[in-house]
Amino acid sequence: MKQSLTFIPTLREVPADADVKSHQLLLRAGFIRQNTSGVYSFLPLGKKVLQKVESIIREEMEVINGVEVFMPALQQAELWQETGRWYNYGPELFRVKDRHERDFALGATHEEVITSLLRDEIKSYKKLPLTLFQIQTKFRDEKRPRFGLLRGREFIMKDAYSFHASKESLDATYEDMKQAYTNIFTRLGLNFRSVIADSGSIGGKDTHEFMVLSEIGEDTIAYSDSSNYAANIEMAEVNIQYVDSEEKQETLKKVETPEQKTIQEVAEFLETVPEKCIKTLVFKADDELIVVLSRGDHEINDIKLKKVLDAQTVEMADPLEVKELLQCEIGSLGPIKLPIGVKVLADHAVKYIVNGVCGANEKGWHYTGANPGRDFSVDEYADLRFIVEGDPSPDGMGTVKFAKGIEVGHIFKLGTTYSIPMDGTFLDENGKSQPYIMGCYGIGVSRVMAAVAEQYNDDYGFMWPNQLSPYDIHLIPVNMKDETQAQMAEELYKLLKSYRYEVLFDDRAERAGVKFADADLIGLPIRVTIGKRASEGIIELKYRQAGETVEVQKEELLEKMQAFFN
Ligand code: 9G3
């Protein structure tokens, strides 16, 4: 492609509102442009990278008998009302009306549409299993779109859905999909981990996320430093054998702690440590107020709490509700002398505290010498806290370390979460009607492009991996007005294209410095420069990732390209 005939609007300066490297470079190198918050256009170079990401995904989906479809983004509200999600999804779900005031959703995902499609077609176990996928635009009115393509409001997803007559069949496809995802992210050249994850409100229990390891990642991964255990921190179990303390129990004493609110302040004021403090929080699970205790140096994991309580929703109770329940403000709450009937849950670590410090449910007062069981009762001890670095790995091998990650893939065993409410059924071999057993599997295609951009760049620009680069070779005659250079450039352009290399021929009448800076910014794997030694048949090759430059005879160009690209 002749650069003078394409559209690559590079920028010298870093756009002010671009706060991560991938976003800065995708804008500066002319791959994307922002239309409005969380909404982007893919320019020619960006579209070429997207297509290369999509073709790798398509190939691996087809390997596991995934069949491609394309479903509408405009989804009639009735489908979402069947599953109830029309009512329990808030402003994040884009809603529109048609000219007849009928309600529609802009597709945030397609579980409802695909199930409605199949329930009218797939009626027998003989037609199962079936795995369908699409690469399609999704809409989610994110509260805080940021980091460019990493968290947009309109984005491209590969979403697959599988339908089965048995759990075993789902398990088999789930493992196939996990392997396909591993192949995809490996072929994309990404540094990633598959981690145990939380299915949240999506239903089903088994779910894995695929995380690209990156400091700008919004998720935290807890992994073992000596096994392949890895989980989203939300899901990482804490299995520690706490040891009973030899310390002798002291008498419970009420002490004044004026203006001491945080665990840190109280611990310093009473010359103790957060590990000896009993942190008392009040949560609202569905509509019930629950007192939840943890050790002062630990954080309660609300996703674990939701599972232990088997609640639909779990959130911190608001201060007014707390005041009404315990006649006391947050900061002096404690588990002693609670109103009758208030359920008390505690993380396992609390059970091993001896002579702990806790709030007295009276502003500016705390207790010392507080001992669980003796001074207050706990209805249920459970694993309720976030794992911390240094904790033993839940699989018993090694110690836990944390890493930040960008979620690029998420796979779920949905079971009958959608087929039952939507009456998606088939006749089994005994002619009995059964709900489909389903799985769903997503890859954030536009997010993957940004994750690759985040991993493959240096101070001068991108260093695209060969399999994703918008073009293979950047052909740059230093001075198009020099007849020898221009002629050799045309000749080599034809030659390289005839060998099916994708070539970006910078035929612009720009200064060499501009051309070279743009070439480094765009980051194609190889730059072929035709300069003043063209008259000697000498050209210069620059390998972008290795950063090395060599001069070769133009007759050697092809073998050099074959050596590099094959
Ligand atoms: C919504 C909105 C946001 C959402 C969803 C629905 C996330 C929603 C989860 C999934 C699950 C899988 C198929 C492909 C892989 C992921 N955010 N999810 O369902 F209405 Cl506003 O999308 N779906």
Residues whose N, C-alpha, C, O or C-beta is under 5 A from the ligand:
A	BS01	9G3	Y89 E92 L93 A108 T109 R140 D159 I202 H410 C440 Y441 G442
